[in-house]
Amino acid sequence: MKFRGKNTPPEAHDDQPPPPRDWTAALEALSGPQVKALLLVASDMPDPSSPPPHMDLIERAASETTTVEELRELKERAKGLAKEAADGRHREGAQLLYHVAVAAAFVRHGAAISGRPMRKQHALYEEVAAKWAGHPIGALFRDAADRLAGTKEHT
């Protein structure tokens, strides 16, 4: 329902757009933590102050020096952690560990350590690469997604 000024004919406001909002003033009124929270929600990026569970294992899987055998072990450990997860956050951390191990084996060693064909991981790898952009995990998934898309040679 539109409200008109007193004694204003209905036709006077019907085809006029609402006045523009002063977004600069609205943004300037936000505190630092409010801006940070808004940016994190808007970008859907992981919060660096709250890393996912199992980050030590995830970083080990993402390391360039981790062998294929170690990656297989980390993948299997991730499956167990996912089954034992007490909540969604721990399950998601275990799933990330699983996919980091699989992507690292593919990118760094040319090895397929998952029973699922790598081509079926492409959409997921694109999503994780975008979510973790600017982080080594994002770079790993970007490389895996690019290779799966055929934009880079397989090693």
N, C-alpha and C positions, 0 to 999 in steps of 0.2 A: 504494500500500500504506500502510495506517495503522499507526502504532506505538502501542502502549499501554504504560502504566506496568507495571512488574513486579507480578505478582499481581493485576492488575485484570481483572475479567471483561470479555469482549468487548462485552457489552451496555451497559456503563457509558459508552462514548465514541461509540457508533455514531450516535446521533441528536443529538449536540451540535455546533453550528457551531464552526469554529476561532475562537480568540480574535481580537478585532479588532486590526488593525495600527495602530500609533501613527504615522499619516501626518505629523503635525505634527513629531515628532522626526526622521523621515526627511527631510522637506523642510528643516528647520533645519540638517541636517548637510551640505547641498549648498553648494558654494562659489558665489560670484557668477557666474563664467563657466559653471558647470554649470547654474545656474538659467536663464541667458540661452539657452544651447543647448537646454535642455529646452523652453522657451517657443517658440523659433523652430521647432523640430521639431513641437511640438504645434499651433502655429497655421499652419504651412506658409506663413508670411509671408516675403517676401524679406528677406535679411540686409542692413541698411543699410550695414554696413561692407564689403560685397562686392557693389556694384551690378552689374547685368548688363552685358555688353559693349555698346558702342554707346550708352551712356547719354546722351552729348552729343546724339546724333541723336534719341534717344527724347524727351528734354526739349524739343528744338526742335519735334518733331512735336506734342508735347502743349501747346505754347505757344498761348495764345489769339490771338496776332498772326500766326501762320503762315497763309499764304494757301492756297487750294485747290491752286493750281499747285505750290507748294512741297511740299504734302502728297503730291501725285501723284509728284513727284520722289523724295521720301523713301520712298514705298511701293516704287517701282521699285528704288531703291538697296537696300532691305531684301531684295528678291528676289535680287539679286546677292550680297549678303552671306551669305544663307542657303545659296546654292549653293557659295560659296567657304569656308564655315565649316570650320575645322580640327577642331572638336569640338562636342559637344552643347550646351555652354554658349554658344558663339558662335552656333550655329544658333538656340537659344532666344532670345538677345538680338535677332537679326535678325527672328525671328518676332514678338517683342514690338513692335519698331519698325514692322513692317508693320501690325499690328493697331492700334497707337496712331495711325498716320497715317490709317487707314480710319475709325476711331471719331471722331477729331478732325474729319475732313471732314464726317462725318454730323452730329455734335453741333453744331459751331460754324458750319457753312456750309450744312447741309441737302443736302450733296452725297454721292452714292454713287460712290466712286472705285474700287471693287472689282467685278469681274465676278460675284462671288458675291452673291446677294440678301442684303440686310442682315438679314432675318428669320432667316436660317440662322446668323447670328452670335450670336443671343441667348444661348444656353447658354454659349458661350465667354466672352462679355462678362460674364455673371453670375459665372463662375469667376474671371476676372481682377479684377473689381471686389472680390470677397471677398479674393483673395490680396493685393491692393494697398490694402486699406482703410486709411484714414488718410493716404494719399499722394495727390498730385494725379492720378497715373495711375489710381488706384482710383476717384477722383471722376469722372474722364472716362468710364471704363467703366461706372460706376454710372449716370451720366446716359444713356449710350448704351443700356444694358440697359433702363432705365426707359422710354425713348422707344420702344424696340422692343416692349416689353410693353404699350404704349398708356397708361402712367400719366402721361406728359407729352406735351405737344403737340410735334409736329415743327416745327422751324424751317427 
